[in-house]
Amino acid sequence: ARHWMEVVRFSDSHGSQGDPELPMAWRYRDYLIRAFNQDVPYHRFIREHVAGDLLPAPRVDPVLRLNEAALATAHFRMVELGYIPVDALDDRIKAVDNQIDVLSKAFLGLTVSCARCHDHKFDPILRKDYYRLQASFAGIQCHDDLPLATAATRAAREAQAREWEDRTASLRREIETVVAPYKARATEGAITKFPPPIQAILRKPESERSPLERQWGALAHRQVAYEHERLVAQLKPDDKERHGALQRALLEYDALKPAPLPVALTVREVGPVAPEVFVPGHPEEPIAPGVPTVLESGPGAGVRPPGESLNPGRRSALANWLTRPDHPLTSRVLVNRVWQHHFGRGLVGTGNDLGRLGDRPSHPELLDWLARRFVGGGGSLKSLHRLLLTSATYRQASSPSSIDPEHRRGGRSGGDLAAAWRRGEGLDPANRLLWRGQARRLDAEQIRDAMLQATGELRTDAFRGAADGSQFRRSIRSKVLRNTRDPLLEVFDAPQQFTSTASRDATTTPIQSLLLINSPFMLQRSRAMAARLEAAAPGRPEDAVVLAHRLTLGRRPSPEELEESLGF
């Protein structure tokens, strides 16, 4: 799940000015964990990501009773957006471009966004192809109000809410009377910050807006909502005192007020008709939804839905095309990502770019065979993991010293093995041909979790939400903020999550050593480790050393290590 979160640039905040948080983004993370644990077929996984809100028979979690398919569309929401200044036209263009960039890299392994302003300089992707894909997503509208409760729960809440609303109606009217003048001024002040075309849209009733105006208006309204959140601080002293008294009186009815229903980040269609898409400079020719021309072959290759103006069919048709069993890219891209996850490097070293600027595959026939087997096996990721992890390639040693003499082929001596190893290093020093295992450093999250597990501080109890880093839960449960990063994860190369990341850097820097030796975080972990060892083996230093090795290295210390540790 962590690796896929990086591919779709998962974050609990938007980044940009103010780094506004994405409420309930963690529900998408939990969706991924459940989907991978349940081995959801990859073709179903794609459909849910591209058009989960449109599936006629969505997948529902039998325990949580959640519409899993709709939750999958939250990745469309994780674009970079700030509070102010808000340029709705520019923000809309940037958001759609980011959505196309991430989706095309994630599922196609192509840099389609490079064709936004001109034909792709290296791959056979036309500028028109970029806008054909944009037309497929032209009708997307963001929502934060998808109720996740069952119909019975919603009905019970509505009944309880009616009593609270009836009992508090007069109080809420008085509160609205106090803040109404300030809200009107704040609204007008926010609207006048926009250029005249956006001002006209915001002053127009929702029902009279075109589909494109509804999209622009929703983005621009973020600025209005931001001003409304600050109203109380702007009240005059007398009004602030009156407002406070009314709010305290309203709190007395909290026992009657039902808890808010759980909601999720999703996208839905802006309406039955999608906004028209044009290649800039050619407004006379609307672009129909489609796929890259170079991939448009065979029956059913196009993505134009029945009835060209029907907006909901566009993403569904694209999802159908992406999940065709004979699709030349989707299965290869996924198989390559899983290979990279286990071996450190994909059969194609550039997981997000299988085009001409990307690496050539080291084993093209193997990549094709794995892709065919993956599709033929129903798109089971667990089956693919099992195949790779039980292969002789994965089980190779990473150095000659790590090979037990009992397992050396043909009774080779240590000298013969070392000589053969040197020949391999000379012929293929980068190990592109996979003649040996590849030693790899732990990822940043694995380093943090391993420390907390060794000290006994890692919390593994059930948890839903985005945890603060100080809560010591597994790192995958920690809140990911784009502008405020965890120092430990950052120094060990965790990605920034602004854009799709196919593979992480693996650096070795002095800052890493200094952080592990001198940082307050590590000093606290050292004290916790010492307390754990002392509690487990009071007054028995040898037992404490053995336990320390088991907790940190997973083995007993050698006699030399034991002697050295006791001497220290």
C-alpha positions in Angstrom: 0.0 0.0 0.0 2.8 2.4 0.8 4.4 2.1 -2.6 1.1 2.6 -4.4 0.5 5.7 -2.2 3.7 7.2 -3.6 2.6 6.4 -7.2 -0.6 8.4 -6.7 1.1 11.0 -4.5 -1.0 10.4 -1.4 -1.1 13.1 1.1 -3.2 14.4 4.0 -2.8 18.0 2.8 -2.8 19.9 -0.4 0.5 21.7 -0.1 0.9 25.2 -1.6 -0.1 28.2 0.5 -1.2 27.3 4.0 -0.9 23.6 3.3 -4.7 23.0 3.8 -5.5 19.6 5.1 -7.5 17.0 3.1 -10.1 15.9 5.5 -10.6 12.1 5.6 -7.8 11.4 3.2 -6.9 8.5 5.5 -10.0 6.6 4.3 -8.3 6.2 0.9 -5.2 4.8 2.6 -7.3 2.3 4.5 -9.1 1.4 1.3 -5.7 0.5 -0.2 -4.7 -1.6 2.8 -8.0 -3.5 2.6 -7.8 -3.9 -1.2 -4.3 -5.4 -1.1 -5.1 -7.6 1.9 -8.2 -8.9 0.2 -6.3 -9.4 -3.1 -8.8 -7.4 -5.2 -8.2 -8.3 -8.8 -6.1 -5.6 -10.5 -8.7 -5.0 -13.3 -11.3 -4.3 -10.6 -8.7 -2.1 -8.8 -8.3 0.0 -11.9 -12.0 0.4 -12.5 -12.5 1.6 -9.0 -9.7 4.1 -9.3 -10.9 5.5 -12.6 -14.7 5.3 -12.3 -15.5 3.9 -8.9 -18.4 6.3 -8.3 -20.0 5.1 -11.6 -19.8 1.3 -11.2 -23.3 -0.2 -11.4 -22.5 -2.9 -8.8 -19.9 -1.3 -6.5 -17.8 -3.4 -4.1 -19.1 -3.0 -0.5 -17.0 -4.0 2.5 -19.0 -6.7 4.4 -17.9 -5.6 7.8 -17.6 -1.8 7.6 -20.5 -1.5 5.0 -18.5 1.0 3.0 -18.7 1.7 -0.7 -15.1 0.7 -1.5 -15.4 1.6 -5.2 -16.3 5.2 -4.4 -13.5 5.6 -1.9 -11.0 4.7 -4.6 -11.6 7.9 -6.5 -10.1 10.0 -3.7 -6.7 9.9 -5.5 -8.2 12.5 -7.9 -8.5 14.9 -5.0 -4.8 14.9 -4.0 -3.7 17.7 -6.2 -1.7 20.7 -5.0 -4.0 23.5 -4.0 -3.6 26.4 -1.5 -5.9 28.8 0.4 -4.8 32.1 -1.2 -4.4 33.5 -3.7 -6.9 31.3 -5.6 -6.9 31.6 -9.4 -9.8 29.3 -10.2 -9.0 29.1 -13.9 -5.3 28.3 -13.3 -6.1 26.0 -10.4 -8.5 24.0 -12.5 -6.0 23.6 -15.3 -3.2 22.5 -12.9 -5.5 20.1 -11.2 -6.6 18.3 -14.4 -3.0 18.2 -15.6 -1.9 16.6 -12.4 -4.7 14.1 -12.6 -3.7 13.1 -16.2 0.0 13.0 -15.3 -0.6 10.7 -12.3 -3.1 8.4 -14.0 -1.0 8.0 -17.2 2.1 7.2 -15.2 0.4 4.9 -12.7 -1.5 2.7 -15.2 0.2 3.3 -18.6 3.8 4.1 -17.6 3.7 7.0 -20.0 4.5 10.7 -19.5 1.4 11.9 -21.3 1.5 15.4 -19.7 4.6 16.2 -21.7 2.2 16.5 -24.7 0.1 19.3 -23.1 1.7 22.1 -25.0 3.1 20.3 -28.1 3.5 16.8 -29.4 5.7 14.6 -27.2 9.3 15.2 -28.1 10.3 11.5 -27.7 7.2 9.2 -27.5 4.5 8.9 -30.2 2.0 10.9 -28.1 0.2 13.7 -29.9 -0.9 17.0 -28.3 -4.4 16.0 -29.3 -4.0 12.8 -27.4 -3.4 14.7 -24.2 -6.7 16.6 -24.7 -8.6 13.5 -25.6 -7.6 12.1 -22.1 -8.5 15.4 -20.6 -12.0 15.1 -22.2 -12.4 11.8 -20.4 -12.0 13.6 -17.0 -13.7 16.9 -18.0 -16.8 16.2 -15.9 -15.1 15.5 -12.6 -16.4 17.5 -9.6 -14.9 17.2 -6.1 -17.0 16.3 -3.1 -16.4 15.9 0.6 -19.8 14.8 1.6 -20.2 11.1 0.5 -22.0 9.5 3.5 -20.6 6.2 4.4 -23.4 5.1 6.7 -26.1 2.6 5.8 -29.6 3.8 4.9 -31.0 2.8 8.3 -28.3 4.8 10.1 -28.9 7.8 8.0 -32.6 7.7 8.6 -32.1 7.3 12.4 -29.7 10.3 12.4 -32.2 12.4 10.4 -34.9 11.7 13.0 -32.6 12.7 15.9 -31.4 15.8 14.0 -35.0 17.0 13.5 -35.5 17.2 17.3 -32.3 19.1 17.8 -33.1 21.5 14.9 -36.6 22.2 16.3 -35.3 22.9 19.8 -32.4 25.1 18.7 -34.1 26.9 15.7 -34.5 30.3 17.5 -30.9 30.2 18.9 -29.4 29.4 15.5 -31.5 32.3 13.9 -30.1 34.7 16.5 -26.5 33.5 15.8 -27.1 34.0 12.1 -28.4 37.5 12.7 -25.3 38.4 14.6 -22.8 37.1 12.0 -24.9 37.9 8.8 -23.4 41.4 8.2 -19.9 40.2 8.7 -20.5 37.2 6.5 -21.9 39.4 3.7 -18.8 41.7 3.9 -16.4 38.7 4.0 -18.2 37.1 1.0 -18.0 40.3 -1.0 -14.4 40.8 -0.1 -13.5 37.3 -1.2 -15.4 37.6 -4.4 -13.8 40.9 -5.4 -10.3 39.3 -5.2 -11.1 37.4 -8.4 -11.0 38.6 -12.0 -14.4 39.8 -13.4 -15.3 36.5 -15.1 -15.0 34.5 -11.9 -16.9 37.2 -10.0 -19.7 36.8 -12.4 -19.8 33.1 -11.9 -19.8 33.4 -8.1 -22.7 35.9 -8.2 -24.7 33.6 -10.4 -27.2 31.1 -8.8 -25.8 27.5 -8.9 -28.8 26.4 -11.0 -27.9 28.8 -13.8 -24.3 27.9 -14.1 -22.9 25.8 -16.9 -21.0 22.6 -16.1 -17.6 24.4 -16.5 -18.9 27.4 -14.4 -19.9 25.0 -11.6 -16.4 23.5 -11.6 -14.7 27.0 -11.6 -17.2 28.2 -9.0 -16.4 25.3 -6.6 -12.7 26.0 -6.7 -13.2 29.8 -6.2 -15.6 29.2 -3.3 -12.7 27.8 -1.3 -11.6 31.4 -0.9 -15.1 32.4 0.3 -15.2 29.5 2.8 -11.7 30.4 4.1 -13.0 33.9 4.9 -16.1 32.5 6.6 -13.9 30.4 8.9 -12.4 33.5 10.3 -15.6 35.4 11.0 -15.6 35.2 14.8 -12.2 36.9 15.0 -13.6 39.9 13.1 -16.7 40.5 15.3 -16.9 43.7 17.2 -16.6 43.4 21.0 -20.4 43.6 21.7 -21.2 41.2 18.9 -18.5 38.8 19.9 -19.9 38.8 23.5 -23.4 38.2 22.2 -22.2 35.5 19.8 -20.3 33.7 22.6 -23.4 33.7 24.9 -25.6 32.3 22.2 -23.0 29.6 21.4 -22.8 28.6 25.1 -26.6 28.4 25.2 -26.5 26.2 22.0 -24.1 23.8 23.7 -26.7 23.0 26.3 -28.5 21.0 23.6 -25.5 19.0 22.5 -27.0 15.9 24.2 -29.7 16.0 21.5 -27.4 16.6 18.6 -26.5 13.5 16.7 -22.8 12.8 15.8 -21.9 13.7 12.2 -22.0 10.8 9.8 -18.7 9.6 8.5 -17.9 11.1 5.1 -15.2 10.6 2.5 -13.3 12.4 -0.2 -14.7 11.5 -3.6 -15.4 12.8 -7.1 -18.7 12.8 -8.9 -19.9 14.0 -12.2 -20.7 17.7 -12.5 -23.9 16.8 -14.5 -25.3 14.8 -17.4 -23.3 16.9 -19.9 -19.5 17.4 -19.6 -17.8 20.7 -20.3 -16.3 20.9 -23.8 -12.6 20.5 -24.2 -10.5 22.3 -26.9 -6.9 22.3 -27.9 -5.8 25.8 -26.9 -6.0 28.1 -29.9 -8.6 25.9 -31.7 -11.9 26.7 -30.1 -13.8 25.7 -33.3 -13.1 22.0 -32.8 -14.3 20.3 -29.5 -12.2 17.3 -28.6 -14.0 14.0 -28.0 -12.7 11.6 -25.3 -10.2 9.1 -26.4 -6.8 7.4 -25.8 -3.3 7.9 -27.2 -3.5 7.3 -30.9 -0.6 4.9 -30.9 -2.6 2.6 -28.6 -5.9 2.9 -30.4 -6.2 -0.4 -32.2 -8.4 -3.4 -32.2 -12.1 -3.7 -31.3 -13.3 -1.5 -28.5 -10.1 0.6 -28.4 -11.9 3.9 -28.3 -13.4 5.3 -25.1 -16.2 7.3 -26.6 -19.3 6.4 -24.6 -22.7 5.7 -26.2 -24.3 9.1 -26.7 -21.4 11.4 -27.1 -22.7 14.1 -24.6 -23.3 11.6 -21.8 -20.8 12.6 -19.2 -20.8 9.6 -16.9 -19.9 7.2 -19.7 -16.6 8.8 -20.4 -14.6 7.5 -17.4 -16.4 4.2 -17.5 -15.3 3.7 -21.1 -11.7 4.7 -20.2 -11.7 2.2 -17.4 -13.0 -0.5 -19.8 -10.2 0.2 -22.2 -7.5 0.2 -19.5 -8.7 -3.2 -18.3 -8.8 -5.0 -21.6 -7.0 -8.4 -21.3 -5.0 -7.6 -24.4 -4.0 -4.1 -23.3 -0.3 -3.7 -24.1 0.7 -1.6 -21.1 -1.4 -1.9 -17.9 -0.3 -5.4 -16.8 3.3 -4.8 -17.8 3.5 -1.6 -15.8 2.0 -3.3 -12.7 4.2 -6.4 -12.9 7.3 -4.1 -13.3 6.3 -2.2 -10.2 5.9 -5.4 -8.1 9.3 -6.6 -9.4 10.9 -3.4 -8.3 9.2 -3.6 -4.9 11.0 -7.0 -4.3 14.3 -6.6 -6.1 14.9 -2.9 -5.7 14.9 -2.2 -9.4 12.3 -3.0 -12.0 12.9 -5.0 -15.1 12.4 -1.6 -16.6 14.3 0.7 -14.2 11.9 3.7 -14.8 8.6 2.5 -13.5 6.7 5.7 -14.5 8.2 5.9 -18.0 8.3 2.9 -20.3 8.8 5.2 -23.3 11.9 6.1 -25.2 13.5 8.2 -22.4 13.0 5.4 -19.9 15.3 2.5 -19.4 15.2 -0.4 -21.8 14.0 -3.7 -20.1 16.8 -5.9 -18.9 14.7 -9.0 -19.5 11.9 -8.2 -22.0 10.8 -11.8 -22.5 10.5 -12.3 -18.8 8.4 -9.1 -18.5 6.1 -10.2 -21.2 5.7 -13.7 -19.7 4.9 -12.3 -16.2 2.4 -9.9 -17.7 0.6 -12.7 -19.6 0.6 -14.9 -16.5 -0.7 -12.1 -14.3 -3.6 -11.5 -16.7 -4.3 -15.2 -17.1 -4.4 -15.6 -13.3 -7.2 -13.1 -12.9 -5.0 -10.2 -11.9 -4.1 -11.6 -8.5 -1.4 -9.6 -6.8 -0.9 -12.1 -4.0 -0.2 -14.8 -6.6 2.4 -12.5 -8.3 4.1 -11.8 -5.0 4.2 -15.5 -4.2 5.7 -16.3 -7.6 8.5 -13.7 -7.2 9.3 -14.4 -3.6 9.7 -18.2 -4.1 11.8 -17.8 -7.2 15.5 -18.8 -7.3 16.3 -15.3 -8.5 14.9 -13.7 -5.3 16.6 -16.3 -3.0 20.1 -15.6 -4.3 22.8 -14.5 -1.9 24.0 -10.9 -2.0 27.6 -11.7 -1.2 29.8 -14.8 -1.2 30.4 -14.6 2.6 26.6 -15.0 3.2 26.4 -18.4 1.5 26.5 -21.3 3.9 29.1 -24.0 2.8 26.4 -26.6 2.9 24.4 -24.8 0.2 27.3 -24.1 -2.3 26.6 -25.6 -5.7 28.9 -28.4 -6.9 30.9 -28.4 -3.7 32.7 -25.2 -4.6 35.3 -23.9 -2.2 35.3 -20.5 -0.8 38.1 -19.4 -3.1 36.3 -20.7 -6.2 33.2 -18.9 -5.1 35.0 -15.6 -4.5 36.7 -15.9 -7.9 33.4 -16.5 -9.7 31.9 -13.5 -7.8 34.7 -11.3 -9.0 34.1 -12.3 -12.6 30.4 -11.4 -12.1 31.3 -8.0 -10.7 33.5 -7.4 -13.7 30.9 -8.4 -16.3 27.8 -6.9 -14.6 28.8 -4.6 -11.8 25.3 -3.0 -11.6 23.7 -6.5 -11.4 21.3 -5.7 -14.2 21.2 -9.4 -15.2 20.4 -10.4 -11.7 23.2 -12.9 -11.2 23.2 -12.2 -7.4 20.9 -10.9 -4.7 20.8 -7.1 -4.2 21.4 -5.8 -0.6 19.2 -2.9 0.1 18.8 -0.4 2.8 15.5 -0.3 4.7 13.0 2.4 3.6 12.5 5.4 5.9 9.2 4.0 7.4 10.8 0.6 8.0 13.7 2.2 9.9 11.3 4.1 12.1 9.0 1.1 12.7 12.0 -1.2 13.4 13.3 1.2 16.1 9.9 1.5 17.8 9.4 -2.3 17.6 12.8 -2.9 19.2 12.1 -0.4 22.1 8.6 -1.8 22.6 6.9 1.5 21.8 5.3 0.6 18.5 1.5 0.6 18.9 -0.2 -2.1 16.8 -3.7 -1.9 18.1 -6.6 -1.2 15.7 -6.7 2.4 14.6 -8.6 4.5 12.1 -7.5 8.0 11.2 -4.3 9.8 10.5 -1.9 9.5 13.5 0.4 12.2 14.7 4.0 11.1 14.5 4.3 11.2 18.3 1.7 8.5 18.7 4.2 5.8 17.7 1.9 3.9 15.4 3.1 2.2 12.3 4.4 4.8 9.8 1.8 3.9 7.2 -0.8 5.2 9.6 1.0 8.5 10.2 -0.3 11.8 8.8 1.5 12.9 5.6 1.7 16.7 5.3 3.4 18.1 2.2 4.8 21.2 3.7 5.6 19.8 7.2 7.6 16.6 6.9 8.8 14.1 9.6 12.5 14.8 10.1 13.5 11.1 10.3 11.5 10.1 7.2 12.7 13.1 5.3 16.4 12.4 6.0 16.0 8.8 4.9 14.6 9.8 1.5 10.8 9.6 1.9 9.2 11.3 -1.1 7.5 14.7 -0.9 4.3 13.4 -2.4 3.7 16.4 -4.7 3.9 14.2 -7.8 3.9 10.5 -8.7 7.0 8.8 -7.4 8.0 5.5 -9.1 11.1 4.8 -6.9 12.8 6.5 -4.0 16.3 7.9 -3.9 18.7 5.9 -1.6 21.3 8.4 -0.3 24.0 8.1 2.3 24.7 11.4 4.0 26.3 12.7 7.2 23.0 14.1 8.3 21.6 10.6 8.6 24.5 9.6 10.9 24.1 12.7 13.0 20.4 12.2 13.4 20.8 8.6 14.5 23.4 9.6 17.1 22.4 13.0 18.4 18.8 13.8 17.7 16.3 14.1 20.6 14.2 11.4 19.0 17.0 8.9 19.0 18.1 9.7 22.6 14.5 9.1 23.7 14.5 5.7 21.9 17.8 4.8 23.5 16.4 5.4 27.0 13.3 3.4 26.1 15.5 0.5 24.9 17.6 0.6 28.0 14.5 0.6 30.2 13.1 -2.4 28.3 16.3 -4.4 28.7 16.6 -3.5 32.3 13.0 -4.6 33.0 13.5 -7.9 31.1 16.9 -8.8 32.6 17.5 -6.9 35.8 21.1 -7.4 37.0 21.8 -9.9 34.2 23.9 -8.1 31.6 24.6 -11.2 29.5 20.8 -11.9 29.1 20.3 -8.2 28.3 22.9 -8.3 25.5 21.3 -11.4 24.1 17.9 -9.8 24.1 19.2 -6.6 22.6 20.6 -8.6 19.6 17.4 -10.5 19.2 15.3 -7.4 19.2 17.5 -5.4 16.8 19.2 -8.1 14.6 16.8 -11.1 15.0 19.6 -13.4 16.1 21.9 -14.3 19.0 25.2 -12.5 19.3 28.3 -14.4 18.3 30.8 -15.2 21.1 33.0 -12.2 20.0 30.0 -9.9 19.9 28.9 -11.0 23.4 32.3 -10.5 24.8 32.7 -7.1 23.2 29.3 -5.9 24.4 29.9 -7.1 28.0 33.3 -5.4 28.0 31.7 -2.1 26.8 
